[in-house]
Amino acid sequence: MIKGKIVKKSQFIVILLGYFKSFFYFCGKITLCCEFS
């Protein structure tokens, strides 16, 4: 049971990191577009 909780937590963290990565990538693209326009 505890092992399952740890797996779920690590999966959640991986998903969260994925969200942050795509979010910052998206923000960076918008910033670059704004600077060059």
N, CA, C and O atoms as CSV, one atom per row, in Angstrom:
chain,resi,resn,atom,element,x,y,z
A,1,MET,N,N,0.832,-1.208,0.000
A,1,MET,CA,C,0.000,0.000,0.000
A,1,MET,C,C,0.869,1.263,0.000
A,1,MET,O,O,0.626,2.198,-0.763
A,2,ILE,N,N,1.879,1.273,0.864
A,2,ILE,CA,C,2.775,2.435,0.927
A,2,ILE,C,C,3.544,2.566,-0.387
A,2,ILE,O,O,3.762,3.670,-0.886
A,3,LYS,N,N,3.955,1.408,-0.944
A,3,LYS,CA,C,4.705,1.431,-2.198
A,3,LYS,C,C,3.853,2.054,-3.305
A,3,LYS,O,O,4.351,2.845,-4.106
A,4,GLY,N,N,2.578,1.699,-3.345
A,4,GLY,CA,C,1.673,2.260,-4.350
A,4,GLY,C,C,1.551,3.766,-4.205
A,4,GLY,O,O,1.485,4.494,-5.195
A,5,LYS,N,N,1.522,4.225,-2.958
A,5,LYS,CA,C,1.421,5.669,-2.706
A,5,LYS,C,C,2.648,6.387,-3.242
A,5,LYS,O,O,2.533,7.455,-3.843
A,6,ILE,N,N,3.824,5.802,-3.026
A,6,ILE,CA,C,5.075,6.418,-3.492
A,6,ILE,C,C,5.076,6.488,-5.020
A,6,ILE,O,O,5.468,7.498,-5.604
A,7,VAL,N,N,4.633,5.400,-5.660
A,7,VAL,CA,C,4.588,5.375,-7.127
A,7,VAL,C,C,3.646,6.462,-7.629
A,7,VAL,O,O,3.962,7.178,-8.579
A,8,LYS,N,N,2.488,6.581,-6.984
A,8,LYS,CA,C,1.516,7.598,-7.397
A,8,LYS,C,C,2.106,8.990,-7.236
A,8,LYS,O,O,1.924,9.853,-8.095
A,9,LYS,N,N,2.812,9.203,-6.135
A,9,LYS,CA,C,3.399,10.513,-5.863
A,9,LYS,C,C,4.449,10.855,-6.921
A,9,LYS,O,O,4.480,11.980,-7.419
A,10,SER,N,N,5.307,9.894,-7.266
A,10,SER,CA,C,6.356,10.160,-8.253
A,10,SER,C,C,5.735,10.413,-9.623
A,10,SER,O,O,6.215,11.256,-10.381
A,11,GLN,N,N,4.662,9.678,-9.940
A,11,GLN,CA,C,3.982,9.901,-11.221
A,11,GLN,C,C,3.403,11.313,-11.254
A,11,GLN,O,O,3.472,12.004,-12.271
A,12,PHE,N,N,2.830,11.730,-10.120
A,12,PHE,CA,C,2.236,13.066,-10.011
A,12,PHE,C,C,3.300,14.138,-10.208
A,12,PHE,O,O,3.071,15.138,-10.888
A,13,ILE,N,N,4.474,13.916,-9.603
A,13,ILE,CA,C,5.579,14.879,-9.717
A,13,ILE,C,C,6.060,14.957,-11.165
A,13,ILE,O,O,6.347,16.040,-11.674
A,14,VAL,N,N,6.145,13.796,-11.822
A,14,VAL,CA,C,6.589,13.776,-13.225
A,14,VAL,C,C,5.606,14.550,-14.095
A,14,VAL,O,O,6.008,15.323,-14.964
A,15,ILE,N,N,4.313,14.335,-13.853
A,15,ILE,CA,C,3.285,15.048,-14.623
A,15,ILE,C,C,3.381,16.546,-14.353
A,15,ILE,O,O,3.269,17.361,-15.268
A,16,LEU,N,N,3.589,16.900,-13.082
A,16,LEU,CA,C,3.697,18.304,-12.691
A,16,LEU,C,C,4.891,18.957,-13.390
A,16,LEU,O,O,4.790,20.078,-13.889
A,17,LEU,N,N,6.030,18.241,-13.419
A,17,LEU,CA,C,7.231,18.769,-14.074
A,17,LEU,C,C,6.965,18.965,-15.559
A,17,LEU,O,O,7.413,19.944,-16.155
A,18,GLY,N,N,6.233,18.024,-16.153
A,18,GLY,CA,C,5.890,18.139,-17.566
A,18,GLY,C,C,5.067,19.392,-17.828
A,18,GLY,O,O,5.274,20.099,-18.814
A,19,TYR,N,N,4.122,19.653,-16.916
A,19,TYR,CA,C,3.289,20.846,-17.051
A,19,TYR,C,C,4.144,22.102,-16.992
A,19,TYR,O,O,4.005,23.004,-17.818
A,20,PHE,N,N,5.042,22.149,-15.989
A,20,PHE,CA,C,5.896,23.324,-15.813
A,20,PHE,C,C,6.781,23.537,-17.033
A,20,PHE,O,O,6.958,24.665,-17.495
A,21,LYS,N,N,7.339,22.435,-17.554
A,21,LYS,CA,C,8.223,22.527,-18.718
A,21,LYS,C,C,7.486,23.130,-19.902
A,21,LYS,O,O,7.972,24.075,-20.524
A,22,SER,N,N,6.312,22.586,-20.217
A,22,SER,CA,C,5.559,23.082,-21.368
A,22,SER,C,C,5.075,24.507,-21.118
A,22,SER,O,O,4.987,25.311,-22.046
A,23,PHE,N,N,4.760,24.820,-19.845
A,23,PHE,CA,C,4.284,26.162,-19.505
A,23,PHE,C,C,5.388,27.187,-19.733
A,23,PHE,O,O,5.161,28.228,-20.348
A,24,PHE,N,N,6.598,26.882,-19.229
A,24,PHE,CA,C,7.720,27.814,-19.388
A,24,PHE,C,C,8.135,27.910,-20.853
A,24,PHE,O,O,8.511,28.983,-21.324
A,25,TYR,N,N,8.067,26.783,-21.578
A,25,TYR,CA,C,8.404,26.776,-23.002
A,25,TYR,C,C,7.436,27.686,-23.760
A,25,TYR,O,O,7.833,28.474,-24.618
A,26,PHE,N,N,6.140,27.549,-23.413
A,26,PHE,CA,C,5.094,28.358,-24.042
A,26,PHE,C,C,5.308,29.839,-23.734
A,26,PHE,O,O,5.225,30.681,-24.628
A,27,CYS,N,N,5.585,30.154,-22.461
A,27,CYS,CA,C,5.813,31.547,-22.045
A,27,CYS,C,C,7.037,32.116,-22.752
A,27,CYS,O,O,7.029,33.270,-23.182
A,28,GLY,N,N,8.085,31.310,-22.871
A,28,GLY,CA,C,9.299,31.759,-23.536
A,28,GLY,C,C,9.036,32.087,-24.993
A,28,GLY,O,O,9.556,33.071,-25.520
A,29,LYS,N,N,8.217,31.250,-25.651
A,29,LYS,CA,C,7.889,31.487,-27.054
A,29,LYS,C,C,7.128,32.795,-27.204
A,29,LYS,O,O,7.411,33.586,-28.104
A,30,ILE,N,N,6.165,33.019,-26.322
A,30,ILE,CA,C,5.364,34.247,-26.379
A,30,ILE,C,C,6.261,35.457,-26.145
A,30,ILE,O,O,6.135,36.471,-26.831
A,31,THR,N,N,7.171,35.348,-25.169
A,31,THR,CA,C,8.080,36.454,-24.860
A,31,THR,C,C,8.963,36.765,-26.066
A,31,THR,O,O,9.166,37.930,-26.408
A,32,LEU,N,N,9.486,35.717,-26.710
A,32,LEU,CA,C,10.342,35.920,-27.881
A,32,LEU,C,C,9.553,36.589,-28.999
A,32,LEU,O,O,10.043,37.515,-29.645
A,33,CYS,N,N,8.329,36.117,-29.225
A,33,CYS,CA,C,7.488,36.697,-30.278
A,33,CYS,C,C,7.209,38.162,-29.985
A,33,CYS,O,O,7.225,38.997,-30.890
A,34,CYS,N,N,6.953,38.473,-28.724
A,34,CYS,CA,C,6.654,39.859,-28.346
A,34,CYS,C,C,7.884,40.745,-28.541
A,34,CYS,O,O,7.764,41.896,-28.960
A,35,GLU,N,N,9.052,40.212,-28.240
A,35,GLU,CA,C,10.274,41.013,-28.351
A,35,GLU,C,C,10.629,41.298,-29.807
A,35,GLU,O,O,11.151,42.367,-30.126
A,36,PHE,N,N,10.345,40.337,-30.693
A,36,PHE,CA,C,10.749,40.507,-32.088
A,36,PHE,C,C,9.690,41.203,-32.937
A,36,PHE,O,O,9.973,41.616,-34.062
A,37,SER,N,N,8.478,41.338,-32.413
A,37,SER,CA,C,7.430,41.960,-33.223
A,37,SER,C,C,7.487,43.489,-33.118
A,37,SER,O,O,6.678,44.181,-33.735
